[in-house]
Amino acid sequence: MADEKYEYKYAEEETLPIPSYEEATSSRPVSSQSISRHGPTEVSDDAERQNLLGQPNNTTRFAGVRTRHGYYQPPSNQSARSSLEDEPLGSPDPRGAADGEEGDEGEEEGLRRDMEDMEMLDPEADDPRQRRRERRQEMRRRMGKRWAMIRSRFSNWKLPFRISYGEHMYSRIPTIPEQYRPGLPVVARLFGLFVVASLVYSLFVFAILPRSNHGTQYNPESVRQFVQGNVDENRIRENLRYITSYDHVAGTEGSYTLGKWIENMFNTAEMDQVAPLSYEVYLNYPKKDGRRVAIVDPPAKAWEAKLEEEPVYHSHDPRQQTLAFHGHSRAGNVTGPLLYGNYGSQADLKALGDSHINMSGSIILMRYGGSQPDRALKVKAAESFGAAGALLYSDPADTGFKRGDTWPDGRWLPWDGLQRGAVSLMSWIIGDVLTPGWASTAGAKRVSKDDNPGLVNIPSLPLSWRDAQPLLQSLQGHGQKLPDDDGRDWIGGVPDVEWWSGDESSPRVNLVNQQDEADKQPIYNIHGLIEGMEAPQAKIFVGNHRDSWCFGAGDPGSGTAVLLEVVNVFGQLRRLGWRPLRTIEFVSWDAEEYNLIGSTEYVEDNVEALRRDGVAYLNVDVGVTGDTFRAAASPLLARPLMHVLDRVTDPVRNVTLRQRWDESDAKIEGLGGGSDFTAFQDIAGVSSIDFGFQGEDGSFPYHSCYETFEWMTRFGDPDFTYHKALAQLWALLILELADRPILPFDVVNYASAVGRYVIGLDDYALAGGAPGEGNNQGWPAWDPEPLEKASTLFSEKAKEFQKWEDGWSASVFGRGGVEGNAVAMQRWGYNGRMVGLEKDLLDLPQEEDDKETVKKTQYGIPGREQFKHILFAPELWGGYEAAYFPAVRDAIDAGNWTLAMAQVQKAANILTRASNRLGS
């Protein structure tokens, strides 16, 4: 039996309305003239009826949901092919037969009246034979018209295959002699039989074939042009204006209100499903009069910090500002001698200890950034050296006037600006620290906050350099004077300060941090889904968090504003009947700023479904704070990223973003920690990417209330042209992954990257004092050979595997774009193995493992088992930085070479198994 066909070329008329150059470059795209749009403070009537809390939260999990019970249900989408499709197949005549009348007589009488009304029949004609002939002719004409309408409808069905017929099928069908033509009752019976048979066939087809939700297939290139041409930077500007109009810390009314607005925007885009999903998580909030930093001894130096930033919006437009505090900090009231700890890295504090400075019971003042970018690890390091409390300040040498003009004259922080942020240990545990490894649903088991491995155990507060200056000045003459010429970079930029380390004789500082704590504070993720028509179970996730520490223009407001514009453009596509091949799920995460809670709880709640069906996760956190593009990603996603960079032009330099990327010799970074991709990549094994535009120096008023809409319009992206470019990139990348028959993953590039990771691991081990053969410590000799062999096998299998794409292209496009069912099944299997590769690199129990083996085996990184990927995780003491082969590196850092070699062998075994599955 010949293969049934599926055609990958598209009819010429099935193209999207591409705007002209003038329309595309105008401030209002052509689509806005015909498609309804609502402003940031407006919602459609349908959207307004959707209630964020009115949905049954957590009664139906969104991942894998196939029903629409309780969710927004859009109208069905049918292509507007002709006016016939807008007409009913047959409507009852209001003047038809009344009760008790004979059906045929009533129909004939109604038909006669219709014909008289249309002046096709003379009402005065008395010849009954003439009248019967005319009735029969008109009935045949009307039945012919209805039959044509039916054929028109069925001809526009998009079946999952296409059967080619010979040219003779399109030749004129001979007419039937009048005496043999069937009467109306026979035609009606035949038509009824046809309808029943068609219904049975349709149910059969849709039940067994993967293409379960039909939409209009447009030329893919026209879809891409439509997406690029319909992004509107003015809509993005207005989105951001609203997003930054109030502070919206996770779990507060601000985040709830913003979430409800985003839910309405998702509904307006006519997604197939829109749902808020809630979790109950541990959050803390500052008490207004419950925080204090003061010099209390000696009395002559008594002083107290202001703590808060000055009002950013003055009396003409007063707005609430978030108080200065650290998320997930410890409550406490401690007093001790003040010390200066530079950037607060382990090396910095070890240097104090090596100088015989006792840190036990002290309050250590440290500056943000530098050699330890993770604020939580600064506090943890101070705790590990015996400190009673920690103070973190923003130094002008890093973020203030030493770098350039400060607000309002420049982009840098003024003297009272400070950085809020969480101090939960996100490189050790992510998500809700009370439910590590499982979701914080209602009724879930919770662990204690005491001695919790995800929390620090000493209180901390953020400071501006305005408040740090008196503290630093008070250290003069205590401890060691810090040289500015020894290369250790201990001298900051605070003016009028002589830099000393402090010691036990330093002035005593009182640090108070009293706070409100909620173990089960509700948070809300907002999900919106466009279901795919070929593989609806396969999902591309598109996410950005919405919670911020204050107004959040850059982090995350710029990303949120762009996400909503991407949703708007895809909503326009949906109104035209378009559907992707695979499902797209848009998400607005809550509580990212508190240890990545919203995304992590969702992943833990749906981990099996994600490992089975998750294709990719596309994350934008800080969307735009400058004009330099950056990206961190799984190596699988390098090819589609480069493809879309080739399509988008830098709005200022008149070259493509790919050209700028190549000219600057930019590289795709590794995925460490610090944003919502972490759980997807490292727990679920869903290939992830994080990208955006930043300033060349990477700085902006990070986590400060000076991070406002006005800052963005003056210094970040005044014309919002890079916001527009980001929206185009994001939308195109979605299409690359959701609407190409073959996923554009690059397995060969992945194998090359693994080879580099193995070399880098060997260098790291040698630098860390790797033992050789016959060492005196009794350690096994360091030997990366198992990983080298596994990497070589992976490279060979990847090259052989990827050759299949060339064969598919030759087969399908050599036959005019027609794909047989057998080839389609191979393509689905090929895509499935690519998607499964990342999952196969997770350290998990295997189906072939017996229960006793599973019980005895430790899975994940030792000591932080939540992270399962053998290649990627945040650095243990780096936080945001990526660690390659993290379990091995952790063991090297601990000096445990027995464990290091055991993890080398385990990683080699897993990589070998994944390679063999790829080639099977």
Long-range contacts (C-beta under 8 A, 24 or more apart in sequence): 3-820, 3-821, 3-822, 3-823, 4-161, 4-162, 4-163, 4-820, 4-821, 5-161, 5-162, 5-163, 5-164, 5-818, 5-819, 5-820, 5-821, 6-160, 6-161, 6-162, 6-818, 6-819, 6-820, 6-821, 6-824, 7-162, 7-816, 7-817, 7-818, 7-819, 8-741, 8-812, 8-813, 8-817, 8-818, 8-819, 9-816, 9-817, 9-818, 10-217, 10-218, 10-219, 10-220, 14-79, 14-216, 14-217, 14-218, 14-219, 15-218, 15-219, 15-222, 16-218, 16-219, 16-222, 16-223, 16-225, 16-226, 16-573, 16-576, 16-578, 17-226, 18-222, 18-225, 18-226, 18-229, 19-229, 19-230, 23-229, 24-228, 24-229, 27-232, 27-233, 27-234, 28-232, 28-234, 29-229, 29-230, 29-231, 29-232, 30-229, 30-230, 31-226, 31-230, 31-572, 32-232, 35-572, 35-575, 37-235, 37-568, 38-265, 38-268, 39-238, 40-238, 40-239, 40-241, 40-242, 40-243, 40-261, 41-242, 43-261, 43-264, 43-265, 43-267, 43-268, 44-264, 44-267, 44-268, 46-72, 46-267, 46-268, 47-263, 47-264, 47-265, 47-267, 47-268, 48-264, 50-263, 50-264, 50-267, 50-274, 51-260, 52-256, 52-259, 52-260, 52-263, 52-276, 52-524, 52-526, 53-276, 55-275, 55-276, 57-276, 57-277, 57-278, 57-524, 58-277, 58-278, 58-279, 58-441, 58-442, 60-275, 61-277, 61-605, 61-606, 62-273, 62-275, 62-277, 62-527, 62-529, 62-585, 62-606, 63-539, 63-602, 63-605, 63-606, 63-609, 63-610, 63-613, 64-537, 64-606, 64-609, 64-613, 65-273, 65-275, 68-272, 68-273, 70-275, 71-273, 71-274, 71-275, 72-267, 72-271, 72-273, 72-274, 74-270, 74-271, 74-272, 74-574, 75-270, 77-215, 77-216, 77-574, 77-577, 77-579, 78-156, 78-577, 79-156, 79-216, 79-577, 81-152, 81-156, 82-152, 84-148, 84-149, 84-152, 84-153, 85-152, 85-153, 85-156, 87-149, 89-146, 89-149, 89-150, 89-153, 90-146, 108-135, 111-135, 111-138, 111-139, 111-142, 139-184, 140-181, 143-184, 143-187, 154-198, 157-214, 158-214, 158-215, 158-216, 158-217, 158-533, 159-205, 160-205, 160-209, 160-210, 160-211, 160-534, 161-821, 162-818, 164-818, 210-534, 210-535, 210-536, 210-537, 210-828, 211-533, 211-534, 212-533, 212-536, 213-272, 213-531, 213-532, 213-533, 213-536, 213-579, 214-533, 214-579, 215-533, 215-577, 215-578, 215-579, 216-576, 216-577, 216-578, 216-579, 218-576, 218-578, 220-735, 220-739, 220-740, 223-573, 223-578, 223-735, 223-739, 224-647, 224-732, 224-735, 226-569, 226-572, 226-573, 227-569, 227-573, 227-728, 227-731, 227-732, 227-735, 228-647, 228-648, 228-728, 228-731, 228-732, 230-569, 230-572, 231-565, 231-569, 231-724, 231-727, 231-728, 231-731, 232-565, 232-724, 233-719, 233-720, 233-721, 233-723, 233-724, 234-720, 235-565, 235-568, 236-561, 236-562, 236-564, 236-565, 236-720, 236-723, 236-724, 236-727, 237-561, 237-713, 237-720, 237-723, 239-560, 239-561, 239-564, 239-565, 240-553, 240-557, 240-558, 240-560, 240-561, 240-709, 240-712, 240-720, 240-723, 241-709, 243-546, 243-552, 243-557, 243-560, 243-561, 244-551, 244-552, 244-553, 244-557, 244-708, 244-709, 244-712, 245-319, 245-551, 245-709, 246-319, 246-320, 246-551, 247-319, 247-320, 247-321, 247-322, 247-548, 247-549, 247-550, 247-551, 247-552, 247-705, 248-546, 248-547, 248-548, 248-552, 249-285, 249-322, 249-547, 249-548, 249-549, 249-550, 249-593, 250-283, 250-523, 250-547, 250-590, 250-591, 250-592, 250-593, 250-594, 250-597, 250-598, 251-281, 251-283, 251-518, 251-521, 251-522, 251-523, 251-547, 251-590, 251-591, 252-285, 255-523, 255-524, 255-546, 255-547, 255-590, 255-591, 256-524, 258-546, 259-524, 259-526, 259-546, 259-588, 259-590, 262-526, 262-546, 262-560, 262-564, 262-588, 263-526, 265-564, 265-567, 265-568, 266-526, 266-528, 266-567, 266-586, 267-528, 268-571, 269-528, 269-567, 269-568, 269-570, 269-571, 269-574, 270-571, 270-574, 270-575, 271-528, 271-529, 271-530, 271-571, 271-574, 271-586, 272-529, 272-530, 272-531, 273-527, 273-528, 273-529, 273-531, 274-526, 274-527, 274-528, 274-529, 275-526, 275-527, 276-524, 276-525, 276-526, 276-527, 277-524, 277-525, 277-527, 277-602, 278-522, 278-523, 278-524, 278-525, 279-432, 279-439, 279-440, 279-441, 279-522, 279-523, 279-525, 279-597, 279-598, 279-601, 279-602, 279-605, 280-440, 280-441, 280-442, 280-444, 280-519, 280-520, 280-521, 280-522, 280-523, 281-432, 281-434, 281-435, 281-440, 281-520, 281-521, 281-523, 281-591, 281-594, 281-597, 281-601, 282-328, 282-432, 282-433, 282-434, 282-449, 282-517, 282-518, 282-519, 282-520, 282-521, 283-327, 283-517, 283-518, 283-521, 283-523, 283-591, 283-594, 284-325, 284-327, 284-328, 284-329, 284-331, 284-515, 284-516, 284-517, 284-518, 285-325, 285-515, 285-516, 285-517, 285-518, 286-323, 286-324, 286-325, 286-513, 286-515, 286-516, 287-514, 287-515, 287-516, 288-323, 290-512, 290-513, 290-514, 290-515, 291-323, 291-324, 291-325, 291-461, 291-512, 291-513, 291-514, 292-510, 292-511, 292-512, 293-391, 293-461, 293-463, 293-467, 293-471, 293-509, 293-510, 293-511, 293-512, 294-509, 294-510, 295-338, 295-470, 295-471, 295-474, 295-507, 295-508, 295-509, 296-335, 296-508, 296-509, 296-510, 297-507, 297-508, 298-507, 301-474, 301-507, 303-470, 303-474, 305-463, 305-467, 305-470, 305-471, 306-416, 306-466, 306-467, 307-461, 307-463, 307-467, 309-416, 309-417, 309-418, 309-464, 309-704, 309-705, 309-706, 310-416, 312-551, 312-705, 312-706, 312-708, 319-551, 321-550, 321-705, 322-420, 322-549, 322-550, 322-705, 324-418, 324-420, 324-461, 324-462, 324-463, 325-420, 325-461, 325-462, 325-513, 325-515, 326-375, 326-379, 326-392, 326-420, 326-421, 326-422, 326-423, 326-460, 326-461, 326-462, 327-420, 327-421, 327-422, 327-423, 327-424, 327-593, 327-594, 327-595, 328-422, 328-423, 328-424, 328-433, 328-454, 328-455, 328-456, 328-594, 328-595, 329-379, 329-423, 329-456, 329-459, 329-460, 329-461, 329-513, 329-515, 330-455, 330-456, 330-457, 330-458, 330-459, 330-460, 330-513, 331-459, 331-513, 331-514, 331-515, 331-517, 332-389, 332-458, 332-459, 332-511, 332-512, 332-513, 333-459, 333-510, 333-511, 333-512, 333-513, 333-514, 334-363, 334-388, 334-389, 334-458, 334-459, 334-510, 334-511, 335-363, 335-388, 335-508, 335-509, 335-510, 335-511, 336-361, 336-362, 336-363, 336-387, 336-388, 336-389, 336-508, 336-509, 337-361, 337-362, 337-363, 337-502, 337-503, 337-504, 337-505, 337-506, 337-507, 337-508, 337-509, 338-362, 338-363, 338-364, 338-365, 338-471, 338-474, 338-475, 338-502, 338-506, 338-507, 338-508, 338-509, 339-363, 339-364, 339-365, 339-387, 339-475, 339-479, 339-501, 339-502, 339-503, 339-506, 340-364, 340-365, 340-366, 340-472, 340-475, 340-482, 340-499, 340-500, 340-501, 340-502, 341-365, 341-366, 341-378, 341-382, 342-366, 342-367, 342-370, 342-488, 342-489, 342-490, 343-367, 343-368, 343-369, 343-370, 343-371, 343-372, 343-378, 344-372, 344-377, 344-378, 344-379, 344-381, 344-382, 344-390, 344-392, 345-370, 345-371, 345-372, 345-378, 345-381, 346-372, 346-381, 346-384, 346-877, 347-371, 348-372, 348-381, 348-490, 349-381, 349-382, 349-384, 349-385, 350-385, 351-488, 352-385, 352-501, 353-385, 355-479, 355-480, 355-501, 357-479, 357-480, 357-501, 357-502, 357-503, 357-504, 358-386, 358-503, 358-504, 359-385, 359-386, 359-387, 360-386, 360-387, 361-386, 361-387, 361-388, 362-386, 362-387, 362-388, 362-502, 362-504, 362-506, 363-387, 363-388, 363-389, 363-390, 363-391, 363-509, 363-511, 364-389, 364-390, 364-391, 365-391, 365-393, 365-463, 365-468, 365-471, 365-472, 366-390, 366-391, 366-392, 366-393, 367-392, 367-393, 367-394, 367-395, 367-398, 367-468, 367-492, 368-392, 368-393, 368-394, 368-395, 368-398, 368-399, 368-419, 369-395, 369-398, 369-399, 370-398, 370-489, 373-878, 373-879, 373-880, 373-881, 374-426, 374-427, 374-878, 374-879, 374-880, 375-419, 375-421, 375-422, 375-423, 376-422, 376-423, 376-424, 376-425, 376-426, 376-456, 376-879, 377-425, 377-427, 377-877, 377-878, 377-879, 379-423, 379-456, 379-458, 379-460, 380-425, 380-456, 382-458, 383-456, 383-457, 383-458, 387-458, 388-458, 388-511, 389-458, 389-459, 389-460, 389-511, 390-458, 390-459, 390-460, 391-460, 391-461, 391-462, 391-463, 391-468, 391-471, 391-509, 391-511, 392-419, 392-460, 392-461, 392-462, 392-463, 393-418, 393-462, 393-463, 393-464, 393-465, 393-467, 393-468, 394-418, 394-419, 394-462, 394-463, 394-464, 394-465, 394-704, 395-465, 395-468, 395-492, 395-493, 395-494, 396-465, 396-492, 396-493, 396-494, 396-495, 397-492, 397-493, 398-492, 398-493, 398-699, 399-699, 399-701, 399-702, 400-465, 400-493, 401-493, 402-493, 403-697, 403-699, 407-701, 407-706, 407-711, 408-714, 410-715, 411-695, 411-699, 411-700, 411-701, 411-711, 411-715, 411-716, 412-699, 412-701, 413-464, 413-701, 413-704, 413-706, 414-706, 415-464, 415-465, 415-466, 416-464, 416-466, 417-464, 417-701, 417-704, 417-706, 418-462, 418-463, 418-464, 418-704, 419-462, 419-702, 419-703, 419-704, 420-462, 420-549, 420-550, 420-703, 420-704, 421-462, 421-549, 421-593, 421-703, 422-593, 422-594, 422-595, 423-456, 423-460, 424-454, 424-455, 424-456, 424-594, 424-595, 425-453, 425-454, 425-455, 425-456, 426-595, 426-596, 426-673, 426-674, 426-678, 426-874, 426-879, 427-673, 427-864, 427-873, 427-874, 427-875, 427-876, 427-877, 427-878, 427-879, 428-453, 428-454, 428-863, 428-864, 428-876, 429-453, 429-454, 429-595, 429-864, 429-866, 430-595, 430-596, 430-600, 430-673, 430-678, 430-679, 430-866, 431-595, 431-596, 431-597, 431-600, 431-601, 431-604, 431-679, 431-866, 432-595, 432-597, 432-600, 432-601, 433-595, 434-519, 435-601, 435-604, 436-866, 437-604, 437-865, 437-866, 438-604, 439-601, 439-602, 439-604, 439-605, 440-520, 440-597, 440-601, 441-605, 446-519, 449-517, 449-519, 454-595, 459-511, 459-512, 459-513, 460-511, 460-513, 461-511, 461-513, 465-493, 465-494, 468-494, 469-494, 469-495, 469-496, 469-497, 471-509, 472-497, 472-499, 473-497, 473-498, 474-506, 474-507, 475-500, 475-501, 475-502, 475-506, 475-507, 476-500, 478-502, 478-503, 478-505, 478-506, 478-507, 479-503, 479-506, 523-590, 523-591, 523-597, 523-598, 524-590, 525-587, 525-588, 525-589, 525-590, 525-598, 525-599, 525-602, 526-587, 526-588, 527-585, 527-586, 527-587, 528-567, 528-585, 528-586, 528-587, 529-583, 529-584, 529-585, 529-586, 530-570, 530-574, 530-579, 530-580, 530-583, 530-584, 530-585, 531-579, 531-583, 532-579, 532-580, 532-581, 532-582, 532-583, 532-584, 532-738, 533-579, 533-580, 533-581, 534-581, 534-582, 535-581, 535-582, 535-583, 535-828, 535-831, 536-582, 536-583, 537-583, 537-612, 537-613, 538-582, 538-583, 538-613, 538-615, 538-831, 538-835, 539-582, 539-583, 539-584, 539-585, 539-613, 539-614, 539-615, 540-582, 540-583, 540-584, 540-585, 540-615, 540-616, 540-617, 540-618, 540-734, 540-737, 540-738, 541-585, 541-587, 541-614, 541-616, 541-617, 541-618, 541-680, 541-686, 542-566, 542-584, 542-585, 542-586, 542-587, 542-617, 542-618, 542-730, 542-734, 543-586, 543-587, 543-588, 543-589, 543-599, 543-617, 543-618, 543-619, 543-620, 543-676, 544-587, 544-588, 544-589, 544-619, 544-620, 544-621, 544-623, 544-676, 545-588, 545-589, 545-590, 545-591, 545-592, 545-593, 545-598, 545-599, 545-621, 545-675, 545-676, 546-588, 546-589, 546-590, 547-589, 547-590, 547-591, 547-592, 547-593, 547-594, 547-598, 548-593, 548-707, 549-593, 549-703, 549-704, 550-703, 550-704, 550-705, 550-707, 551-705, 551-707, 551-708, 551-709, 552-707, 553-707, 553-708, 553-709, 553-711, 553-712, 553-716, 554-622, 554-623, 554-624, 554-625, 554-700, 554-701, 554-702, 554-707, 554-711, 554-712, 554-716, 555-621, 555-622, 555-700, 555-702, 555-703, 555-707, 556-592, 556-621, 556-622, 556-623, 557-623, 557-709, 557-712, 558-622, 558-623, 558-624, 558-625, 558-692, 558-712, 558-716, 558-717, 558-723, 559-620, 559-621, 559-622, 559-623, 559-692, 560-588, 560-623, 561-623, 561-723, 562-620, 562-623, 562-624, 562-723, 562-726, 562-727, 562-730, 563-588, 563-620, 563-730, 565-723, 565-727, 566-727, 566-730, 566-731, 566-734, 569-727, 569-731, 570-731, 570-734, 580-735, 580-738, 580-739, 581-738, 581-739, 581-740, 581-741, 582-615, 582-737, 582-738, 582-739, 583-738, 584-734, 584-738, 589-676, 592-621, 592-675, 592-676, 596-673, 596-674, 596-675, 596-676, 596-678, 596-679, 598-676, 599-676, 599-678, 599-679, 599-680, 600-678, 600-679, 600-683, 602-679, 603-679, 603-680, 603-683, 603-684, 604-679, 604-683, 607-683, 607-684, 610-680, 610-684, 610-686, 611-684, 611-685, 611-686, 611-839, 611-842, 614-680, 614-684, 614-685, 614-686, 614-835, 615-686, 615-687, 615-737, 615-743, 615-835, 616-686, 616-687, 616-688, 616-689, 616-737, 617-676, 617-677, 617-680, 617-681, 617-686, 617-687, 617-688, 617-689, 618-688, 618-689, 618-730, 618-733, 618-734, 618-737, 619-675, 619-676, 619-677, 619-680, 619-688, 619-689, 619-690, 619-691, 620-690, 620-691, 620-692, 620-726, 620-730, 621-674, 621-675, 621-676, 621-690, 621-692, 622-692, 622-694, 622-700, 623-692, 623-693, 623-723, 623-726, 624-692, 624-693, 624-712, 624-716, 624-717, 624-722, 624-723, 624-726, 625-692, 625-693, 625-694, 625-695, 625-700, 625-716, 625-717, 626-693, 626-694, 626-695, 626-696, 626-698, 626-700, 626-716, 626-717, 626-722, 627-652, 627-693, 627-695, 627-696, 627-717, 627-722, 628-664, 628-693, 628-694, 628-695, 628-696, 629-657, 629-660, 629-661, 629-666, 629-691, 629-692, 629-693, 630-666, 630-669, 630-691, 630-692, 630-693, 630-694, 631-668, 631-669, 631-689, 631-690, 631-691, 632-668, 632-669, 632-670, 632-671, 632-672, 632-677, 632-689, 632-690, 632-691, 632-882, 633-668, 633-669, 633-671, 633-687, 633-688, 633-689, 633-690, 633-691, 634-671, 634-681, 634-687, 634-688, 634-689, 634-750, 634-838, 634-872, 635-668, 635-746, 635-749, 635-750, 635-752, 635-753, 635-754, 636-687, 636-745, 636-746, 636-747, 636-749, 636-750, 636-834, 636-837, 636-838, 637-687, 637-688, 637-689, 637-745, 637-746, 638-668, 638-746, 638-749, 639-744, 639-745, 639-746, 639-749, 640-733, 640-736, 640-737, 640-744, 640-745, 641-668, 641-689, 641-691, 641-733, 643-736, 643-744, 644-729, 644-732, 644-733, 644-736, 645-729, 647-728, 647-732, 648-725, 648-728, 648-729, 648-732, 649-725, 650-725, 651-719, 651-721, 651-722, 651-724, 651-725, 652-721, 657-725, 657-729, 669-882, 670-872, 670-881, 670-882, 670-884, 671-872, 671-882, 672-873, 672-874, 672-875, 672-878, 672-879, 672-880, 672-881, 672-882, 672-883, 673-873, 673-874, 673-879, 673-880, 673-881, 674-874, 674-879, 674-880, 678-874, 681-838, 681-869, 681-872, 682-867, 682-868, 682-869, 682-872, 682-873, 683-866, 683-867, 683-868, 684-839, 685-838, 685-839, 685-840, 685-841, 685-842, 685-868, 685-869, 686-838, 687-745, 687-835, 687-838, 689-733, 691-729, 692-726, 693-717, 693-722, 693-725, 693-726, 741-819, 741-827, 742-805, 742-808, 742-827, 742-830, 742-831, 743-831, 743-834, 743-835, 745-834, 745-835, 745-837, 746-802, 747-798, 747-801, 747-802, 747-834, 747-837, 747-918, 748-795, 748-798, 748-799, 748-802, 750-798, 750-837, 751-791, 751-794, 751-795, 751-797, 751-798, 751-799, 752-795, 754-791, 754-794, 754-795, 754-871, 754-911, 755-791, 755-795, 757-871, 757-884, 757-885, 758-784, 758-787, 758-788, 758-791, 758-885, 760-884, 761-787, 761-884, 761-885, 761-888, 761-889, 764-889, 764-892, 765-888, 765-892, 765-900, 768-892, 768-893, 768-895, 769-895, 770-892, 770-897, 771-897, 779-897, 779-898, 780-897, 780-898, 780-901, 782-897, 782-900, 782-901, 783-901, 783-904, 784-904, 786-904, 786-905, 786-908, 787-885, 787-904, 787-907, 787-908, 787-911, 789-908, 789-912, 790-907, 790-908, 790-909, 790-911, 790-912, 790-915, 791-911, 793-911, 793-912, 793-915, 793-916, 794-911, 794-912, 794-914, 794-915, 794-918, 796-915, 797-915, 797-916, 797-918, 797-919, 798-915, 798-918, 800-919, 801-833, 801-918, 801-919, 804-830, 805-830, 833-917, 833-918, 833-920, 836-917, 837-914, 837-917, 837-918, 838-869, 840-910, 840-913, 840-914, 840-917, 840-918, 841-869, 841-870, 841-871, 841-910, 841-911, 841-914, 842-868, 842-869, 842-870, 842-910, 843-868, 843-869, 843-870, 843-887, 843-906, 843-910, 844-868, 846-913, 861-886, 861-887, 861-890, 862-887, 862-890, 862-891, 862-899, 862-903, 863-890, 864-890, 870-906, 870-907, 870-910, 870-911
